[in-house]
Amino acid sequence: MTKQNRNVMGSLTTVAVIATVLVAGLSGCATQPSAEGVKTQAEEVKAQAKEDATARAIAGAEQELTDAEKETAGTLLVYSEKEAGAPGFITRIFVNAKYMQMSDTRSPADYVLFNRDERTIYNVNGEDETIFVVQPKPVTAKPPFELTFTAESQPSNAIPKIDGRQATHYRFYANGEHCYDSVTIGEGFMEDVLAAMRDFRQVLAGEHATTVNATPIDMQNACDLSMNVFHATDYMEKGLPIREWGRNGYQRFLKDYHVGVVVAGGIIELPKDFQRYSVGDELPEK
């Protein structure tokens, strides 16, 4: 399934995975995808693996990256995502040493850029020509009630082995309530990508924590508080999710990934003439 290449990506067609949308997908109780859906996803992975093996055989020996290309080269992940009651879409995530860029097929002019050094999220809206900025901040709020976050695991046969690794299915609970599921192949698989995603979620957790004390307690629940604020990265301690699903029918499934990808500079840059704003600011006028 993995491909070592030196393809130059001119653009990542797809939309921004808006930060709040990403977090909303991880909220609350989990719903197990249907057996038919699992079978279809497993078949997709097997078919992709066959295509990749053919491509490698045709390509022959891999070419080495130049020193200049190594500066920006990274890993490209392609996900299939679906939210309840909405058509599925494709999400592309590019990660290198300095940035993580996320976009999807719902709105090609938008994207999210995470500066890993600054630990800052930039949500770019192409239509409005704005950039919503999320700065890192610590989680200083306290849970409005006691939270107990736990996990159960079992081997997963629904996902074919990747790089010879057997997948494990994890179920996560908050105060006994089933919140979220993920399937991983454990430590050592794309650790740098996992680190970037963890840092991204931690920045979002800091932002969400600012609303905890202002939200009525009867509008809060253990799963939302755990997954989005107080245990936001715990589920990623088990490894990079290959497949994950949560409440309200949300699903995400890793279809493909490529390492050693070289991207055009514009993919990991911000528009210079777009207006920037953060939570609490007045929305920029068009």
Contacts in CASP RR format, 6 or more apart in sequence:
PFRMAT RR
TARGET T0000
AUTHOR 0000-0000-0000
METHOD contacts of the structure
MODEL  1
MTKQNRNVMGSLTTVAVIATVLVAGLSGCATQPSAEGVKTQAEEVKAQAK
EDATARAIAGAEQELTDAEKETAGTLLVYSEKEAGAPGFITRIFVNAKYM
QMSDTRSPADYVLFNRDERTIYNVNGEDETIFVVQPKPVTAKPPFELTFT
AESQPSNAIPKIDGRQATHYRFYANGEHCYDSVTIGEGFMEDVLAAMRDF
RQVLAGEHATTVNATPIDMQNACDLSMNVFHATDYMEKGLPIREWGRNGY
QRFLKDYHVGVVVAGGIIELPKDFQRYSVGDELPEK
1 45 0 8 1.000
1 48 0 8 1.000
1 49 0 8 1.000
1 52 0 8 1.000
1 162 0 8 1.000
1 256 0 8 1.000
1 257 0 8 1.000
2 52 0 8 1.000
2 163 0 8 1.000
2 257 0 8 1.000
2 258 0 8 1.000
2 259 0 8 1.000
3 52 0 8 1.000
3 55 0 8 1.000
3 56 0 8 1.000
3 257 0 8 1.000
3 258 0 8 1.000
3 259 0 8 1.000
4 62 0 8 1.000
4 258 0 8 1.000
4 259 0 8 1.000
4 260 0 8 1.000
5 59 0 8 1.000
5 62 0 8 1.000
5 258 0 8 1.000
5 260 0 8 1.000
5 261 0 8 1.000
6 63 0 8 1.000
6 65 0 8 1.000
6 69 0 8 1.000
6 73 0 8 1.000
6 260 0 8 1.000
6 262 0 8 1.000
7 258 0 8 1.000
7 261 0 8 1.000
7 262 0 8 1.000
8 262 0 8 1.000
8 263 0 8 1.000
8 264 0 8 1.000
9 76 0 8 1.000
9 94 0 8 1.000
9 261 0 8 1.000
9 262 0 8 1.000
9 263 0 8 1.000
9 264 0 8 1.000
9 267 0 8 1.000
10 263 0 8 1.000
10 264 0 8 1.000
10 267 0 8 1.000
11 264 0 8 1.000
11 267 0 8 1.000
12 92 0 8 1.000
12 94 0 8 1.000
12 101 0 8 1.000
12 103 0 8 1.000
12 111 0 8 1.000
12 263 0 8 1.000
12 267 0 8 1.000
13 103 0 8 1.000
13 105 0 8 1.000
13 108 0 8 1.000
14 89 0 8 1.000
14 90 0 8 1.000
14 91 0 8 1.000
14 92 0 8 1.000
14 103 0 8 1.000
14 104 0 8 1.000
14 105 0 8 1.000
14 106 0 8 1.000
14 107 0 8 1.000
14 108 0 8 1.000
14 111 0 8 1.000
15 89 0 8 1.000
15 103 0 8 1.000
15 104 0 8 1.000
15 105 0 8 1.000
15 106 0 8 1.000
15 107 0 8 1.000
15 108 0 8 1.000
15 109 0 8 1.000
15 110 0 8 1.000
15 111 0 8 1.000
16 102 0 8 1.000
16 103 0 8 1.000
16 104 0 8 1.000
16 107 0 8 1.000
16 110 0 8 1.000
16 111 0 8 1.000
16 112 0 8 1.000
16 123 0 8 1.000
16 124 0 8 1.000
16 125 0 8 1.000
17 91 0 8 1.000
17 102 0 8 1.000
17 103 0 8 1.000
17 104 0 8 1.000
17 112 0 8 1.000
18 110 0 8 1.000
18 112 0 8 1.000
18 123 0 8 1.000
19 112 0 8 1.000
19 121 0 8 1.000
19 123 0 8 1.000
19 132 0 8 1.000
19 134 0 8 1.000
19 204 0 8 1.000
19 207 0 8 1.000
22 102 0 8 1.000
22 112 0 8 1.000
22 204 0 8 1.000
23 204 0 8 1.000
23 208 0 8 1.000
23 228 0 8 1.000
25 83 0 8 1.000
25 246 0 8 1.000
25 247 0 8 1.000
25 248 0 8 1.000
25 250 0 8 1.000
26 180 0 8 1.000
26 227 0 8 1.000
26 228 0 8 1.000
26 246 0 8 1.000
26 250 0 8 1.000
27 223 0 8 1.000
27 224 0 8 1.000
27 227 0 8 1.000
27 228 0 8 1.000
27 246 0 8 1.000
27 247 0 8 1.000
27 248 0 8 1.000
28 177 0 8 1.000
28 179 0 8 1.000
28 180 0 8 1.000
28 221 0 8 1.000
28 223 0 8 1.000
28 224 0 8 1.000
28 227 0 8 1.000
28 246 0 8 1.000
28 247 0 8 1.000
28 248 0 8 1.000
29 177 0 8 1.000
29 178 0 8 1.000
29 179 0 8 1.000
29 223 0 8 1.000
29 246 0 8 1.000
29 247 0 8 1.000
30 171 0 8 1.000
30 172 0 8 1.000
30 178 0 8 1.000
30 179 0 8 1.000
30 180 0 8 1.000
30 181 0 8 1.000
30 245 0 8 1.000
30 246 0 8 1.000
30 247 0 8 1.000
31 245 0 8 1.000
31 246 0 8 1.000
31 247 0 8 1.000
31 248 0 8 1.000
31 249 0 8 1.000
32 181 0 8 1.000
32 245 0 8 1.000
33 41 0 8 1.000
33 245 0 8 1.000
33 249 0 8 1.000
33 251 0 8 1.000
38 158 0 8 1.000
39 158 0 8 1.000
41 80 0 8 1.000
41 158 0 8 1.000
41 159 0 8 1.000
41 243 0 8 1.000
41 253 0 8 1.000
42 158 0 8 1.000
42 159 0 8 1.000
42 160 0 8 1.000
44 80 0 8 1.000
44 253 0 8 1.000
44 255 0 8 1.000
45 159 0 8 1.000
45 160 0 8 1.000
45 255 0 8 1.000
46 160 0 8 1.000
48 255 0 8 1.000
48 256 0 8 1.000
49 160 0 8 1.000
52 256 0 8 1.000
65 73 0 8 1.000
65 260 0 8 1.000
65 262 0 8 1.000
69 262 0 8 1.000
72 96 0 8 1.000
72 262 0 8 1.000
72 263 0 8 1.000
72 265 0 8 1.000
72 268 0 8 1.000
73 96 0 8 1.000
73 260 0 8 1.000
73 261 0 8 1.000
73 262 0 8 1.000
74 94 0 8 1.000
74 95 0 8 1.000
74 96 0 8 1.000
74 97 0 8 1.000
74 259 0 8 1.000
74 260 0 8 1.000
74 261 0 8 1.000
74 262 0 8 1.000
74 263 0 8 1.000
75 94 0 8 1.000
75 95 0 8 1.000
75 96 0 8 1.000
75 190 0 8 1.000
75 192 0 8 1.000
75 193 0 8 1.000
75 257 0 8 1.000
75 258 0 8 1.000
75 259 0 8 1.000
75 260 0 8 1.000
75 261 0 8 1.000
76 92 0 8 1.000
76 93 0 8 1.000
76 94 0 8 1.000
76 257 0 8 1.000
76 258 0 8 1.000
76 261 0 8 1.000
77 92 0 8 1.000
77 93 0 8 1.000
77 94 0 8 1.000
77 95 0 8 1.000
77 190 0 8 1.000
77 193 0 8 1.000
77 254 0 8 1.000
77 256 0 8 1.000
77 257 0 8 1.000
78 90 0 8 1.000
78 91 0 8 1.000
78 92 0 8 1.000
78 254 0 8 1.000
78 255 0 8 1.000
78 256 0 8 1.000
78 257 0 8 1.000
79 90 0 8 1.000
79 91 0 8 1.000
79 92 0 8 1.000
79 93 0 8 1.000
79 252 0 8 1.000
79 253 0 8 1.000
79 254 0 8 1.000
79 255 0 8 1.000
80 88 0 8 1.000
80 89 0 8 1.000
80 90 0 8 1.000
80 91 0 8 1.000
80 251 0 8 1.000
80 252 0 8 1.000
80 253 0 8 1.000
80 255 0 8 1.000
81 88 0 8 1.000
81 89 0 8 1.000
81 90 0 8 1.000
81 91 0 8 1.000
81 104 0 8 1.000
81 250 0 8 1.000
81 251 0 8 1.000
81 252 0 8 1.000
81 253 0 8 1.000
82 88 0 8 1.000
82 89 0 8 1.000
82 249 0 8 1.000
82 250 0 8 1.000
82 251 0 8 1.000
82 252 0 8 1.000
83 248 0 8 1.000
83 249 0 8 1.000
83 250 0 8 1.000
84 248 0 8 1.000
84 249 0 8 1.000
84 250 0 8 1.000
89 104 0 8 1.000
89 105 0 8 1.000
89 106 0 8 1.000
90 104 0 8 1.000
90 105 0 8 1.000
90 255 0 8 1.000
91 102 0 8 1.000
91 103 0 8 1.000
91 104 0 8 1.000
91 105 0 8 1.000
91 252 0 8 1.000
92 102 0 8 1.000
92 103 0 8 1.000
92 104 0 8 1.000
93 100 0 8 1.000
93 101 0 8 1.000
93 102 0 8 1.000
93 193 0 8 1.000
94 100 0 8 1.000
94 101 0 8 1.000
94 102 0 8 1.000
94 261 0 8 1.000
94 263 0 8 1.000
94 267 0 8 1.000
94 268 0 8 1.000
95 101 0 8 1.000
95 192 0 8 1.000
95 193 0 8 1.000
95 196 0 8 1.000
96 263 0 8 1.000
96 268 0 8 1.000
97 116 0 8 1.000
97 192 0 8 1.000
98 115 0 8 1.000
98 116 0 8 1.000
98 117 0 8 1.000
98 268 0 8 1.000
99 113 0 8 1.000
99 114 0 8 1.000
99 115 0 8 1.000
99 116 0 8 1.000
99 268 0 8 1.000
100 113 0 8 1.000
100 114 0 8 1.000
100 116 0 8 1.000
100 196 0 8 1.000
100 197 0 8 1.000
100 200 0 8 1.000
101 111 0 8 1.000
101 112 0 8 1.000
101 113 0 8 1.000
101 114 0 8 1.000
101 267 0 8 1.000
101 268 0 8 1.000
102 111 0 8 1.000
102 112 0 8 1.000
102 113 0 8 1.000
102 114 0 8 1.000
103 110 0 8 1.000
103 111 0 8 1.000
103 112 0 8 1.000
107 127 0 8 1.000
109 125 0 8 1.000
109 126 0 8 1.000
109 127 0 8 1.000
110 123 0 8 1.000
110 124 0 8 1.000
110 125 0 8 1.000
110 126 0 8 1.000
110 127 0 8 1.000
111 124 0 8 1.000
112 121 0 8 1.000
112 122 0 8 1.000
112 123 0 8 1.000
112 124 0 8 1.000
113 121 0 8 1.000
113 122 0 8 1.000
113 124 0 8 1.000
113 268 0 8 1.000
113 270 0 8 1.000
114 120 0 8 1.000
114 121 0 8 1.000
114 122 0 8 1.000
114 196 0 8 1.000
114 199 0 8 1.000
114 200 0 8 1.000
114 203 0 8 1.000
115 122 0 8 1.000
116 196 0 8 1.000
116 199 0 8 1.000
118 136 0 8 1.000
119 136 0 8 1.000
119 199 0 8 1.000
119 203 0 8 1.000
120 133 0 8 1.000
120 134 0 8 1.000
120 135 0 8 1.000
120 136 0 8 1.000
120 203 0 8 1.000
121 133 0 8 1.000
121 134 0 8 1.000
121 200 0 8 1.000
121 203 0 8 1.000
121 204 0 8 1.000
122 131 0 8 1.000
122 132 0 8 1.000
122 133 0 8 1.000
122 134 0 8 1.000
122 270 0 8 1.000
123 131 0 8 1.000
123 132 0 8 1.000
123 133 0 8 1.000
123 134 0 8 1.000
124 130 0 8 1.000
124 131 0 8 1.000
124 270 0 8 1.000
124 271 0 8 1.000
124 274 0 8 1.000
125 131 0 8 1.000
125 132 0 8 1.000
125 274 0 8 1.000
126 271 0 8 1.000
126 274 0 8 1.000
128 284 0 8 1.000
128 286 0 8 1.000
129 271 0 8 1.000
129 273 0 8 1.000
129 274 0 8 1.000
129 275 0 8 1.000
129 286 0 8 1.000
130 274 0 8 1.000
130 275 0 8 1.000
130 276 0 8 1.000
130 277 0 8 1.000
130 283 0 8 1.000
130 284 0 8 1.000
131 270 0 8 1.000
131 271 0 8 1.000
131 274 0 8 1.000
131 275 0 8 1.000
131 276 0 8 1.000
131 277 0 8 1.000
132 276 0 8 1.000
132 277 0 8 1.000
132 278 0 8 1.000
133 276 0 8 1.000
133 277 0 8 1.000
133 278 0 8 1.000
134 203 0 8 1.000
134 204 0 8 1.000
134 207 0 8 1.000
134 278 0 8 1.000
134 279 0 8 1.000
135 203 0 8 1.000
135 278 0 8 1.000
136 202 0 8 1.000
136 203 0 8 1.000
136 206 0 8 1.000
137 206 0 8 1.000
137 207 0 8 1.000
137 209 0 8 1.000
137 210 0 8 1.000
138 206 0 8 1.000
139 205 0 8 1.000
139 206 0 8 1.000
139 209 0 8 1.000
139 229 0 8 1.000
139 230 0 8 1.000
140 209 0 8 1.000
141 209 0 8 1.000
141 210 0 8 1.000
141 212 0 8 1.000
141 213 0 8 1.000
141 229 0 8 1.000
142 212 0 8 1.000
143 212 0 8 1.000
143 225 0 8 1.000
143 230 0 8 1.000
144 212 0 8 1.000
144 217 0 8 1.000
144 220 0 8 1.000
144 225 0 8 1.000
145 217 0 8 1.000
145 222 0 8 1.000
146 175 0 8 1.000
147 174 0 8 1.000
147 175 0 8 1.000
147 222 0 8 1.000
147 225 0 8 1.000
147 226 0 8 1.000
147 230 0 8 1.000
147 231 0 8 1.000
148 174 0 8 1.000
148 175 0 8 1.000
148 176 0 8 1.000
149 172 0 8 1.000
149 173 0 8 1.000
149 174 0 8 1.000
149 226 0 8 1.000
149 230 0 8 1.000
149 231 0 8 1.000
149 234 0 8 1.000
150 172 0 8 1.000
150 173 0 8 1.000
150 176 0 8 1.000
151 170 0 8 1.000
151 171 0 8 1.000
151 172 0 8 1.000
151 173 0 8 1.000
151 234 0 8 1.000
151 235 0 8 1.000
151 238 0 8 1.000
152 170 0 8 1.000
152 171 0 8 1.000
152 173 0 8 1.000
153 168 0 8 1.000
153 169 0 8 1.000
153 170 0 8 1.000
153 171 0 8 1.000
153 238 0 8 1.000
154 168 0 8 1.000
154 169 0 8 1.000
155 166 0 8 1.000
155 167 0 8 1.000
155 168 0 8 1.000
155 169 0 8 1.000
156 166 0 8 1.000
156 167 0 8 1.000
156 168 0 8 1.000
156 169 0 8 1.000
156 183 0 8 1.000
157 167 0 8 1.000
158 167 0 8 1.000
158 169 0 8 1.000
158 183 0 8 1.000
158 243 0 8 1.000
159 167 0 8 1.000
159 183 0 8 1.000
159 242 0 8 1.000
159 243 0 8 1.000
161 167 0 8 1.000
161 185 0 8 1.000
162 185 0 8 1.000
162 189 0 8 1.000
162 242 0 8 1.000
163 185 0 8 1.000
163 189 0 8 1.000
165 185 0 8 1.000
165 186 0 8 1.000
165 189 0 8 1.000
166 185 0 8 1.000
167 183 0 8 1.000
167 184 0 8 1.000
167 185 0 8 1.000
167 242 0 8 1.000
168 183 0 8 1.000
168 184 0 8 1.000
168 185 0 8 1.000
168 186 0 8 1.000
168 238 0 8 1.000
169 181 0 8 1.000
169 182 0 8 1.000
169 183 0 8 1.000
170 181 0 8 1.000
170 182 0 8 1.000
170 183 0 8 1.000
170 184 0 8 1.000
170 235 0 8 1.000
170 238 0 8 1.000
171 178 0 8 1.000
171 180 0 8 1.000
171 181 0 8 1.000
172 178 0 8 1.000
172 179 0 8 1.000
172 180 0 8 1.000
172 181 0 8 1.000
172 182 0 8 1.000
172 226 0 8 1.000
172 227 0 8 1.000
172 234 0 8 1.000
172 235 0 8 1.000
173 179 0 8 1.000
174 222 0 8 1.000
174 223 0 8 1.000
174 225 0 8 1.000
174 226 0 8 1.000
174 227 0 8 1.000
174 231 0 8 1.000
175 222 0 8 1.000
176 222 0 8 1.000
177 221 0 8 1.000
177 222 0 8 1.000
177 223 0 8 1.000
179 222 0 8 1.000
179 223 0 8 1.000
179 226 0 8 1.000
179 227 0 8 1.000
179 246 0 8 1.000
179 247 0 8 1.000
180 223 0 8 1.000
180 227 0 8 1.000
180 235 0 8 1.000
180 244 0 8 1.000
180 245 0 8 1.000
180 246 0 8 1.000
180 247 0 8 1.000
181 244 0 8 1.000
181 245 0 8 1.000
181 246 0 8 1.000
182 235 0 8 1.000
182 238 0 8 1.000
182 241 0 8 1.000
182 243 0 8 1.000
182 244 0 8 1.000
183 241 0 8 1.000
183 242 0 8 1.000
183 243 0 8 1.000
183 244 0 8 1.000
184 238 0 8 1.000
184 239 0 8 1.000
184 240 0 8 1.000
184 241 0 8 1.000
184 242 0 8 1.000
185 239 0 8 1.000
185 240 0 8 1.000
185 242 0 8 1.000
186 238 0 8 1.000
186 239 0 8 1.000
186 240 0 8 1.000
187 239 0 8 1.000
188 239 0 8 1.000
189 239 0 8 1.000
189 240 0 8 1.000
190 240 0 8 1.000
190 257 0 8 1.000
193 240 0 8 1.000
194 236 0 8 1.000
194 239 0 8 1.000
194 240 0 8 1.000
197 236 0 8 1.000
197 240 0 8 1.000
198 233 0 8 1.000
198 236 0 8 1.000
201 232 0 8 1.000
201 233 0 8 1.000
201 236 0 8 1.000
202 232 0 8 1.000
202 233 0 8 1.000
204 228 0 8 1.000
204 232 0 8 1.000
205 228 0 8 1.000
205 229 0 8 1.000
205 230 0 8 1.000
205 232 0 8 1.000
205 233 0 8 1.000
206 229 0 8 1.000
207 279 0 8 1.000
208 228 0 8 1.000
208 229 0 8 1.000
208 232 0 8 1.000
209 229 0 8 1.000
210 279 0 8 1.000
212 220 0 8 1.000
212 225 0 8 1.000
212 229 0 8 1.000
223 247 0 8 1.000
226 234 0 8 1.000
227 235 0 8 1.000
235 241 0 8 1.000
241 252 0 8 1.000
241 254 0 8 1.000
242 253 0 8 1.000
242 254 0 8 1.000
243 251 0 8 1.000
243 252 0 8 1.000
243 253 0 8 1.000
243 254 0 8 1.000
244 251 0 8 1.000
244 252 0 8 1.000
245 251 0 8 1.000
245 252 0 8 1.000
275 284 0 8 1.000
277 283 0 8 1.000
277 284 0 8 1.000
END
